[in-house]
Amino acid sequence: MNYQIRRAIENYINVNGHQYTRDVIAIFAKRFNTTKQRISGNISCMKCCEHSINIIPNKPHSIMY
């Protein structure tokens, strides 16, 4: 299921461009009926291990692309 979550997030970012991380986490937690922590962990994996996304840290909301 984590693989499906990561691929769905990657496709979403490719189609919709820059997104706030909090918005993406909320959308995919509802879509996959799972916790926000699990989605956040998958985003972290995509950033650190796969290098398939980049994140710009910004105080109120980080931006992923």
PATI-212205 format. One line per field, with one value per residue (C-alpha): residue number from 1; residue in one letter; x, y, z. Coordinates in Angstrom, 3 decimals. Each point is the difference from the previous one (the first is absolute). Example, Ala and Ser with C-alpha at 12.3 -4.5 7.8 and 13.67 -1.06 7.14 Angstrom:
# PATI-212205
num = [1	2];
residu = [A	S];
px = [12.300	1.370];
py = [-4.500	3.440];
pz = [7.800	-0.660];
This chain:
# PATI-212205
num = [1	2	3	4	5	6	7	8	9	10	11	12	13	14	15	16	17	18	19	20	21	22	23	24	25	26	27	28	29	30	31	32	33	34	35	36	37	38	39	40	41	42	43	44	45	46	47	48	49	50	51	52	53	54	55	56	57	58	59	60	61	62	63	64	65];
residu = [M	N	Y	Q	I	R	R	A	I	E	N	Y	I	N	V	N	G	H	Q	Y	T	R	D	V	I	A	I	F	A	K	R	F	N	T	T	K	Q	R	I	S	G	N	I	S	C	M	K	C	C	E	H	S	I	N	I	I	P	N	K	P	H	S	I	M	Y];
px = [0.000	2.906	1.175	-3.459	-0.073	3.426	-0.881	-3.338	1.728	2.654	-2.649	-2.017	3.018	0.925	-3.519	-0.761	3.442	1.118	-2.200	-0.016	1.047	-2.826	-2.587	1.516	0.133	-3.667	-1.132	1.810	-0.881	-3.670	0.528	1.799	-1.943	3.189	1.787	1.691	3.143	0.194	-0.346	2.627	2.364	-0.462	0.739	3.141	1.053	-0.606	2.209	2.865	0.214	-1.550	0.790	-3.202	-1.237	1.525	-1.285	0.529	-0.249	-2.103	-1.267	-3.798	-0.082	2.713	-0.285	0.690	0.761];
py = [0.000	2.386	-0.476	0.971	3.062	1.170	-0.484	1.800	2.964	0.100	0.000	2.671	2.300	-0.580	0.912	2.870	1.532	1.659	-0.893	0.716	-3.108	0.317	0.035	-3.059	-1.869	0.740	-0.982	-3.320	-0.916	0.236	-1.673	-3.025	0.045	-0.018	2.223	3.273	-1.331	-2.841	2.426	2.277	-2.956	-0.896	3.587	-0.100	-3.255	1.540	2.947	-1.819	-3.420	0.257	3.664	0.148	3.258	3.135	1.958	3.693	0.600	3.058	1.006	-0.243	-2.659	-1.917	-0.248	-3.235	-0.308];
pz = [0.000	0.676	-3.575	-1.282	2.239	-1.204	-3.677	0.440	1.683	-2.709	-2.756	1.816	0.245	-3.646	-1.152	2.398	0.535	3.251	2.991	3.716	1.904	2.532	-2.775	-1.681	3.311	0.720	-3.508	-0.045	3.592	-0.999	-3.372	1.463	3.303	2.043	2.505	-0.848	1.663	-2.544	-2.920	1.536	0.375	-3.659	-1.028	2.131	-1.685	-3.429	0.933	1.743	-1.638	-3.454	-0.742	-2.058	1.584	1.457	2.975	0.642	3.755	0.707	3.449	-0.284	-2.754	-1.789	-3.774	-1.859	-3.696];
